[in-house]
Amino acid sequence: MSSKGLTLAVVAIFATAVASAAATTAAIYGFASPQPREQVAAPATGDFGTRVHDYLVANPEVLLDVQAALQRKQAEEQQQAAQAAIAENQDRIFQPEFDAVLGNPDGAITVVEFFDYNCGYCRRALADMDEIIADNDDVRFILKEIPVLGPESQAAQRVSYAFFKVAPEKYPDFHRALMEAGNRATDESARAVASAFGVTSDQIDAAMAEFPPEAALQEHFALASAVGVTGTPAYIVGDTMLHGAIGADRIQQVIDNIRDCGQGTCS
């Protein structure tokens, strides 16, 4: 919504609310006869509208307060929808068939990251993952690849998944190396990283034939859509959805809340 549209909307809401409250108060305390509901719901324009307009112009912070309240409400509704989707897809999210698990595989708390090897924010967030794993010996960290940045990302995903099938014990190091490579992740660059860890292109091709990566891709995108992932990186920590490269401190805060009260947000 444009700033002009937001202003007009707020003016209308504000005017209606003020008029309704004034009429109700007057009726309760006998200042005036109660007005019919139709009149209260549709206050006269003119001088009253001018006063409301002048008040908002003189106090523009009211509009910022309203906008902030609207954003908080939308964020709460988004989180509630995500929590419901997480609850409905527990096994698919936390007992993954297609994904590598870093950290403590038996950890009581699970962090799930949706990522793309060509996402700059994901690359910078690699340090957040390592910090969380190093500081929390009860956290298992699941990686779910969603190559949203085009054909090169999809090609790198195919190699990455094949490498995971060939040498799962080496995948954490492969993942870090491909993230830190600095160049764009492609089929060629991913194969080069795989070769550095002793996995040949022939092994990659054989794994692709035996374990088609499309199944993992479809599963990850379906889950991302279900829980409301809108970009990478995105995280699920327990019952909580976190969007963007939010940093290790924010992830740690949710982990600590889960330890304290069993939920991502403690009352």
Secondary structure as GFF3:
##gff-version 3
##sequence-region A 1 267
A	DSSP	alpha_helix	3	29	.	.	.	ID=ss1
A	DSSP	alpha_helix	37	41	.	.	.	ID=ss2
A	DSSP	alpha_helix	47	58	.	.	.	ID=ss3
A	DSSP	alpha_helix	61	88	.	.	.	ID=ss4
A	DSSP	alpha_helix	90	94	.	.	.	ID=ss5
A	DSSP	beta_strand	101	103	.	.	.	ID=ss6
A	DSSP	beta_strand	109	115	.	.	.	ID=ss7
A	DSSP	alpha_helix	120	124	.	.	.	ID=ss8
A	DSSP	alpha_helix	126	135	.	.	.	ID=ss9
A	DSSP	beta_strand	139	145	.	.	.	ID=ss10
A	DSSP	alpha_helix	151	166	.	.	.	ID=ss11
A	DSSP	three_ten_helix	168	170	.	.	.	ID=ss12
A	DSSP	alpha_helix	171	179	.	.	.	ID=ss13
A	DSSP	alpha_helix	187	196	.	.	.	ID=ss14
A	DSSP	alpha_helix	201	210	.	.	.	ID=ss15
A	DSSP	alpha_helix	214	227	.	.	.	ID=ss16
A	DSSP	beta_strand	234	237	.	.	.	ID=ss17
A	DSSP	beta_strand	240	243	.	.	.	ID=ss18
A	DSSP	alpha_helix	248	261	.	.	.	ID=ss19
###
